[in-house]
Amino acid sequence: LEEYLKAKRLLSLLESITDYKIHLFGRHQGQNWLKRLKNAKNIFLHATVAYAEKRNILRQAKVLVRDQCFQPAGSDELTLNAIASGAIVVTNGSDYL
């Protein structure tokens, strides 16, 4: 259920962003859900990357969109590393953000 809810929110957000390149890293449950996007030419899927490589990617990122709804009383290292790397983090919030 959690994966479904995250995918539903993500699809809605991705459909609204058409003027910028979007790079998605990690597990994507195949590309079936990507077919639902009307304008997927700006979206690039990447495999899961090792922790050290994530930090390098975050240093290049300008914005990180992170769903925190299942962590309302916390955060995770990816979000905090993005902030430390200078990226803007867009999230639905938590007690710590």
DSSP file with accessible surface (Angstrom, degrees, kcal/mol):
  #  RESIDUE AA STRUCTURE BP1 BP2  ACC     N-H-->O    O-->H-N    N-H-->O    O-->H-N    TCO  KAPPA ALPHA  PHI   PSI    X-CA   Y-CA   Z-CA
    1    1 A L     >        0   0  162      0, 0.0     4,-2.5     0, 0.0     5,-0.2   0.000 360.0 360.0 360.0 -41.5    0.0    0.0    0.0
    2    2 A E  H  >  +     0   0   87      1,-0.2     4,-2.4     2,-0.2     5,-0.2   0.921 360.0  49.2 -60.0 -45.1    2.8    2.4    0.9
    3    3 A E  H  > S+     0   0   89      1,-0.2     4,-2.5     2,-0.2    -1,-0.2   0.901 110.7  50.8 -61.5 -41.0    4.5    1.9   -2.5
    4    4 A Y  H  > S+     0   0  137      2,-0.2     4,-2.5     1,-0.2    -1,-0.2   0.934 111.1  47.6 -62.2 -46.5    1.2    2.5   -4.3
    5    5 A L  H  X S+     0   0   58     -4,-2.5     4,-2.2     1,-0.2     5,-0.2   0.908 112.6  48.9 -64.5 -40.8    0.5    5.7   -2.4
    6    6 A K  H  X S+     0   0   68     -4,-2.4     4,-2.6    -5,-0.2    -1,-0.2   0.931 112.3  48.5 -63.0 -45.2    4.1    7.0   -3.1
    7    7 A A  H  X S+     0   0   35     -4,-2.5     4,-2.8     2,-0.2     5,-0.2   0.909 109.8  52.4 -63.0 -40.4    3.8    6.2   -6.8
    8    8 A K  H  X S+     0   0  116     -4,-2.5     4,-1.8     2,-0.2    -1,-0.2   0.936 113.0  43.4 -62.6 -45.5    0.4    7.9   -7.1
    9    9 A R  H  X S+     0   0   93     -4,-2.2     4,-2.1     2,-0.2    -1,-0.2   0.911 114.1  51.4 -65.6 -41.4    1.8   11.1   -5.5
   10   10 A L  H  X S+     0   0   57     -4,-2.6     4,-3.1     1,-0.2     5,-0.2   0.923 107.6  52.0 -63.7 -43.4    4.9   10.9   -7.6
   11   11 A L  H  X S+     0   0    5     -4,-2.8     4,-2.4     1,-0.2    -1,-0.2   0.922 108.9  50.6 -59.2 -43.4    3.0   10.5  -10.8
   12   12 A S  H  X S+     0   0   78     -4,-1.8     4,-0.9    -5,-0.2    -1,-0.2   0.929 113.5  45.0 -61.2 -44.1    0.9   13.6  -10.1
   13   13 A L  H >X S+     0   0   61     -4,-2.1     3,-0.8     1,-0.2     4,-0.8   0.946 112.6  50.4 -65.7 -47.0    4.0   15.6   -9.4
   14   14 A L  H >< S+     0   0    8     -4,-3.1     3,-0.9     1,-0.3    -2,-0.2   0.878 105.9  56.2 -62.5 -36.9    5.9   14.4  -12.4
   15   15 A E  H 3< S+     0   0   74     -4,-2.4    -1,-0.3     1,-0.2    -2,-0.2   0.794 104.9  54.0 -65.2 -25.1    3.0   15.2  -14.7
   16   16 A S  H << S+     0   0   81     -4,-0.9     2,-0.7    -3,-0.8    -1,-0.2   0.658  96.2  72.7 -85.0 -14.3    3.0   18.7  -13.5
   17   17 A I    <<  +     0   0   46     -3,-0.9    25,-0.1    -4,-0.8    -1,-0.1  -0.877  48.3 142.2-105.0 109.6    6.7   19.3  -14.3
   18   18 A T        +     0   0   62     -2,-0.7    -1,-0.2     3,-0.0    -2,-0.0   0.578  60.4  61.5-121.1 -15.5    7.3   19.6  -18.0
   19   19 A D  S    S+     0   0  137      2,-0.1     2,-0.3    23,-0.0    -2,-0.1   0.417  97.7  59.5 -97.0   1.1    9.9   22.3  -18.5
   20   20 A Y  S    S-     0   0  168      2,-0.0     2,-0.3     0, 0.0    22,-0.1  -0.941  83.2-107.8-131.4 153.0   12.8   20.6  -16.6
   21   21 A K        -     0   0  159     -2,-0.3     2,-0.5    22,-0.1    22,-0.2  -0.580  33.1-159.5 -75.8 138.2   14.8   17.4  -16.8
   22   22 A I  E     -a   43   0A  25     20,-3.2    22,-3.0    -2,-0.3     2,-0.5  -0.986   5.0-163.6-123.3 126.2   14.0   15.0  -14.1
   23   23 A H  E     -a   44   0A  95     -2,-0.5     2,-0.5    20,-0.2    22,-0.2  -0.952   5.5-164.5-111.9 121.2   16.3   12.2  -13.1
   24   24 A L  E     -a   45   0A  26     20,-2.9    22,-2.7    -2,-0.5     2,-0.4  -0.920   6.0-167.5-108.0 126.7   14.9    9.3  -11.0
   25   25 A F  E     +a   46   0A  83     -2,-0.5     2,-0.3    20,-0.2    23,-0.2  -0.870  43.0  25.1-113.1 144.5   17.3    7.0   -9.2
   26   26 A G  S    S-     0   0   17     20,-1.1     2,-0.5    -2,-0.4    22,-0.2  -0.723  99.7  -5.1 115.6-158.6   16.5    3.7   -7.5
   27   27 A R        +     0   0  163     -2,-0.3    -2,-0.1     1,-0.1    20,-0.1  -0.637  51.0 175.9 -81.8 124.8   13.9    1.0   -7.7
   28   28 A H        -     0   0   31     -2,-0.5     5,-0.3    -4,-0.1     6,-0.2   0.294  43.1-120.1-116.2   9.1   11.2    1.8  -10.2
   29   29 A Q  S    S-     0   0  115      2,-0.1     3,-0.5     3,-0.1     4,-0.3   0.920  73.9 -60.7  52.6  43.1    9.1   -1.3  -10.3
   30   30 A G  S    S-     0   0   48      1,-0.2     3,-0.1     2,-0.1     4,-0.1  -0.305  72.7 -75.4  75.8-168.5    9.8   -1.6  -14.0
   31   31 A Q  S  > S+     0   0  117      1,-0.1     4,-1.1     2,-0.1     3,-0.3   0.268  98.2 107.6-110.5  13.1    8.8    1.2  -16.3
   32   32 A N  T >4 S+     0   0  116     -3,-0.5     3,-0.6     1,-0.2     4,-0.4   0.904  80.5  48.5 -59.6 -42.6    5.1    0.4  -16.4
   33   33 A W  G >4 S+     0   0   38     -5,-0.3     3,-1.2    -4,-0.3     4,-0.3   0.829 102.5  63.7 -69.3 -27.1    4.0    3.4  -14.3
   34   34 A L  G >4 S+     0   0   22     -3,-0.3     3,-1.8     1,-0.3    -1,-0.2   0.848  90.9  66.2 -65.0 -30.2    6.2    5.7  -16.4
   35   35 A K  G << S+     0   0  166     -4,-1.1    -1,-0.3    -3,-0.6    -2,-0.2   0.749  89.9  66.5 -62.2 -23.0    4.0    5.0  -19.4
   36   36 A R  G <  S+     0   0  158     -3,-1.2     2,-0.3    -4,-0.4    -1,-0.3   0.674  79.4  99.3 -72.5 -16.7    1.1    6.7  -17.6
   37   37 A L    X   -     0   0   13     -3,-1.8     3,-0.5    -4,-0.3   -25,-0.0  -0.536  64.6-151.9 -75.1 135.6    3.0   10.0  -17.8
   38   38 A K  T 3  S+     0   0  190     -2,-0.3     2,-0.2     1,-0.3    -1,-0.1   0.825  92.1  29.4 -74.0 -33.5    1.7   12.2  -20.7
   39   39 A N  T >   +     0   0   75      1,-0.1     3,-0.7   -22,-0.1    -1,-0.3  -0.578  68.8 150.1-130.0  69.5    5.0   14.0  -21.2
   40   40 A A  G X   +     0   0   34     -3,-0.5     3,-1.6    -2,-0.2    -1,-0.1   0.377  44.5  98.6 -88.9   7.4    7.8   11.6  -20.2
   41   41 A K  G 3  S+     0   0  191      1,-0.3    -1,-0.2    -3,-0.1   -23,-0.0   0.728  84.1  51.3 -67.3 -18.4   10.5   12.9  -22.6
   42   42 A N  G <  S+     0   0   17     -3,-0.7   -20,-3.2   -25,-0.1     2,-0.5   0.351  93.5  90.6 -98.5   6.5   12.0   14.9  -19.8
   43   43 A I  E <   -a   22   0A  13     -3,-1.6     2,-0.5   -22,-0.2   -20,-0.2  -0.895  53.0-171.3-111.8 130.5   12.2   12.0  -17.3
   44   44 A F  E     -a   23   0A  80    -22,-3.0   -20,-2.9    -2,-0.5     2,-0.4  -0.975  11.3-148.0-123.7 124.6   15.3    9.8  -17.1
   45   45 A L  E     -a   24   0A  39     -2,-0.5     2,-0.3   -22,-0.2   -20,-0.2  -0.754  16.3-175.4 -93.4 138.8   15.4    6.6  -15.0
   46   46 A H  E     -a   25   0A  66    -22,-2.7   -20,-1.1    -2,-0.4     3,-0.1  -0.958  26.3-108.8-130.2 150.7   18.6    5.4  -13.4
   47   47 A A        -     0   0   76     -2,-0.3   -20,-0.1   -22,-0.2   -21,-0.1  -0.170  52.4 -75.1 -68.9 167.4   19.5    2.3  -11.5
   48   48 A T        -     0   0   98    -23,-0.2     2,-0.3   -22,-0.2    -1,-0.2  -0.377  54.8-150.9 -61.4 141.0   20.1    2.3   -7.7
   49   49 A V        -     0   0   24     -3,-0.1    -1,-0.0     1,-0.1     5,-0.0  -0.848  17.4 -98.4-119.0 157.0   23.5    3.7   -6.9
   50   50 A A     >  -     0   0   67     -2,-0.3     4,-2.2     1,-0.1     3,-0.3  -0.251  40.1-104.6 -67.8 159.5   25.9    3.1   -4.1
   51   51 A Y  H  > S+     0   0  106      1,-0.2     4,-1.8     2,-0.2    -1,-0.1   0.889 119.5  52.0 -54.5 -46.6   26.0    5.5   -1.1
   52   52 A A  H  > S+     0   0   70      1,-0.2     4,-1.4     2,-0.2    -1,-0.2   0.893 110.8  48.4 -61.6 -38.2   29.2    7.2   -2.2
   53   53 A E  H  > S+     0   0  101     -3,-0.3     4,-2.4     1,-0.2    -1,-0.2   0.861 104.5  60.2 -71.2 -33.8   27.8    7.9   -5.6
   54   54 A K  H  X S+     0   0   79     -4,-2.2     4,-2.8     1,-0.2    -1,-0.2   0.915 102.7  52.2 -58.1 -42.4   24.6    9.3   -4.1
   55   55 A R  H  X S+     0   0   78     -4,-1.8     4,-1.7     1,-0.2    -1,-0.2   0.912 109.1  49.4 -62.6 -39.6   26.6   11.9   -2.4
   56   56 A N  H  X S+     0   0   85     -4,-1.4     4,-0.9     2,-0.2    -1,-0.2   0.902 111.8  48.7 -65.2 -40.3   28.3   12.9   -5.7
   57   57 A I  H >X S+     0   0   39     -4,-2.4     4,-1.3     1,-0.2     3,-0.9   0.921 108.8  53.3 -65.1 -42.2   24.9   13.1   -7.4
   58   58 A L  H 3< S+     0   0    9     -4,-2.8    -1,-0.2     1,-0.3    -2,-0.2   0.856 102.0  59.0 -63.1 -32.6   23.5   15.2   -4.6
   59   59 A R  H 3< S+     0   0  136     -4,-1.7    -1,-0.3     1,-0.2    -2,-0.2   0.806 110.9  42.6 -65.7 -26.8   26.4   17.7   -5.0
   60   60 A Q  H << S+     0   0  150     -3,-0.9    -1,-0.2    -4,-0.9    -2,-0.2   0.660  95.7 100.3 -90.1 -19.1   25.2   18.2   -8.6
   61   61 A A     <  -     0   0   34     -4,-1.3     3,-0.1     1,-0.1    -3,-0.0  -0.371  48.5-170.3 -72.8 144.8   21.5   18.3   -7.8
   62   62 A K  S    S+     0   0  170      1,-0.4    26,-2.5    25,-0.1     2,-0.4   0.742  77.6  19.4 -97.5 -34.2   19.7   21.6   -7.6
   63   63 A V  E     -b   88   0B  81     24,-0.2     2,-0.5     2,-0.0    -1,-0.4  -1.000  60.7-162.9-139.8 137.1   16.5   20.2   -6.2
   64   64 A L  E     -b   89   0B  29     24,-2.9    26,-2.9    -2,-0.4     2,-0.6  -0.990   8.8-157.0-118.2 123.5   15.6   17.0   -4.4
   65   65 A V  E     +b   90   0B  72     -2,-0.5     2,-0.4    24,-0.2    26,-0.2  -0.911  20.8 178.1 -99.2 122.1   12.0   16.0   -4.2
   66   66 A R  E     -b   91   0B  80     24,-2.7     2,-0.7    -2,-0.6    26,-0.6  -0.983  26.3-141.3-133.9 124.8   11.5   13.6   -1.2
   67   67 A D        +     0   0   45     -2,-0.4     3,-0.2    24,-0.2    24,-0.1  -0.752  27.1 166.0 -85.7 114.4    8.4   12.0    0.1
   68   68 A Q    >   +     0   0    1     -2,-0.7     3,-2.5     1,-0.1     6,-0.2   0.216  38.2 114.0-109.7  11.1    8.5   12.0    3.9
   69   69 A C  T 3  S+     0   0   44      1,-0.3    -1,-0.1     2,-0.1    -2,-0.0   0.776  78.7  50.1 -63.6 -23.2    4.8   11.2    4.6
   70   70 A F  T 3  S+     0   0   84      1,-0.2    -1,-0.3    -3,-0.2     3,-0.1   0.325 110.9  51.8 -95.6   9.2    5.7    7.8    6.1
   71   71 A Q    X   +     0   0   77     -3,-2.5     3,-1.6    22,-0.2    -1,-0.2  -0.426  63.7 152.7-132.5  58.0    8.3    9.4    8.3
   72   72 A P  T 3  S+     0   0   80      0, 0.0    23,-2.1     0, 0.0    24,-0.1   0.752  76.3  42.7 -66.6 -19.6    6.4   12.2   10.0
   73   73 A A  T 3  S+     0   0   63     21,-0.2     2,-0.3    22,-0.1    21,-0.1  -0.057 122.4  18.1-114.9  32.3    8.5   12.2   13.1
   74   74 A G    <   -     0   0   16     -3,-1.6    22,-0.4    -6,-0.2     2,-0.2  -0.914  61.0-133.6-168.9-163.8   11.9   11.9   11.5
   75   75 A S        -     0   0   31     -2,-0.3     2,-0.3    20,-0.1    -2,-0.1  -0.808  20.6-119.1-152.4-169.6   14.0   12.2    8.4
   76   76 A D     >  -     0   0   28     -2,-0.2     4,-1.9     1,-0.1     5,-0.2  -0.929  28.4-105.0-141.8 167.7   16.7   10.2    6.5
   77   77 A E  H  > S+     0   0  118     -2,-0.3     4,-2.9     1,-0.2     5,-0.2   0.826 114.4  60.1 -66.4 -29.5   20.3   10.6    5.5
   78   78 A L  H  > S+     0   0   36      2,-0.2     4,-2.1     1,-0.2    -1,-0.2   0.951 107.7  45.1 -63.1 -45.9   19.4   11.3    1.9
   79   79 A T  H  > S+     0   0    0      1,-0.2     4,-2.1     2,-0.2    -2,-0.2   0.940 116.1  45.8 -62.4 -46.5   17.4   14.4    2.8
   80   80 A L  H  X S+     0   0   93     -4,-1.9     4,-2.4     1,-0.2    -2,-0.2   0.887 112.0  51.2 -67.9 -37.5   20.0   15.7    5.2
   81   81 A N  H  X S+     0   0   25     -4,-2.9     4,-1.7     2,-0.2    -1,-0.2   0.868 107.9  53.5 -66.4 -36.1   22.9   15.0    2.8
   82   82 A A  H  <>S+     0   0    0     -4,-2.1     5,-2.3    -5,-0.2     4,-0.4   0.937 110.0  47.1 -63.3 -44.3   21.0   16.9    0.0
   83   83 A I  H ><5S+     0   0   84     -4,-2.1     3,-1.5     1,-0.2    -2,-0.2   0.940 112.1  50.1 -61.8 -44.7   20.6   19.9    2.3
   84   84 A A  H 3<5S+     0   0   82     -4,-2.4    -1,-0.2     1,-0.3    -2,-0.2   0.803 107.6  55.3 -64.5 -26.9   24.3   19.7    3.3
   85   85 A S  T 3<5S-     0   0   32     -4,-1.7    -1,-0.3    -5,-0.2    -2,-0.2   0.464 122.1-105.4 -85.5  -4.2   25.2   19.6   -0.4
   86   86 A G  T < 5S+     0   0   64     -3,-1.5    -3,-0.2    -4,-0.4     2,-0.2   0.515  73.0 138.7  96.6   4.7   23.3   22.8   -1.1
   87   87 A A      < -     0   0    8     -5,-2.3     2,-0.4    -6,-0.2    -1,-0.3  -0.527  57.0-116.7 -80.6 150.7   20.3   21.3   -2.9
   88   88 A I  E     -b   63   0B 114    -26,-2.5   -24,-2.9    -2,-0.2     2,-0.6  -0.738  29.1-146.8 -81.3 131.1   16.8   22.7   -2.2
   89   89 A V  E     -b   64   0B  34     -2,-0.4     2,-0.6   -26,-0.2   -24,-0.2  -0.915  10.2-165.2-106.2 122.2   14.7   19.9   -0.7
   90   90 A V  E     +b   65   0B  76    -26,-2.9   -24,-2.7    -2,-0.6     2,-0.3  -0.944  28.8 147.7-104.8 118.4   11.0   19.8   -1.5
   91   91 A T  E     -b   66   0B  44     -2,-0.6   -24,-0.2   -26,-0.2     3,-0.1  -0.946  60.8-115.3-146.1 163.6    9.1   17.6    0.9
   92   92 A N  S    S-     0   0   86    -26,-0.6   -25,-0.1    -2,-0.3    -2,-0.0   0.351  70.7-121.4 -85.0   5.7    5.8   17.2    2.6
   93   93 A G        -     0   0   25      3,-0.0     2,-0.3     2,-0.0    -1,-0.2   0.068  27.6-146.6  90.1 167.6    7.6   17.7    5.8
   94   94 A S    >   -     0   0   18      3,-0.5     3,-0.9    -3,-0.1   -21,-0.2  -0.926  45.3 -84.2-159.3 177.0    8.3   16.1    9.1
   95   95 A D  T 3  S+     0   0  130    -23,-2.1   -22,-0.1    -2,-0.3   -20,-0.1   0.743 128.9  45.4 -63.2 -21.1    8.9   17.2   12.7
   96   96 A Y  T 3         0   0  174    -22,-0.4    -1,-0.2   -24,-0.1   -21,-0.1   0.518 360.0 360.0-100.9  -9.2   12.6   17.8   11.9
   97   97 A L    <         0   0   82     -3,-0.9    -3,-0.5   -23,-0.2   -23,-0.0  -0.863 360.0 360.0-114.2 360.0   12.2   19.6    8.6
